[in-house]
Amino acid sequence: MSIKKQFLKTRQICKVAFRLSKEESRDAKQIFLVGDFNNWNENELAMKPLKKGGFVANLDLESGREYQFRYFFDKLVWGNDPDADNYVHSSFGNCDNSLISL
């Protein structure tokens, strides 16, 4: 898994690329990126499949904030990103959420 951040000099925006390799995609047919940035909507942000396998999602997020997020594989299994900046306990269930700081 890979998270790439590109901070814009002219605006308080950071372009963030969330990428999962073919192996990290767990043979999923569909993966959703779910988090604070989309009010934890499990159906809104489908990641795009890559030709060589894997998935990617690109977002413009406000700089100077932290966002919690998780991946939702085939609407069955939740997963975190090992490249996240940190992890925080989720208020839903006995798990942690990935955290990205911008």
Secondary structure by P-SEA (a helix, b strand, c coil): cbbbbbbbccccccbbbbbbccccccccccccccccccccccccbbbbbcccccbbbbbbcccccccccbbbccccbbbbbccccbbbbbccccbbbbbbcc
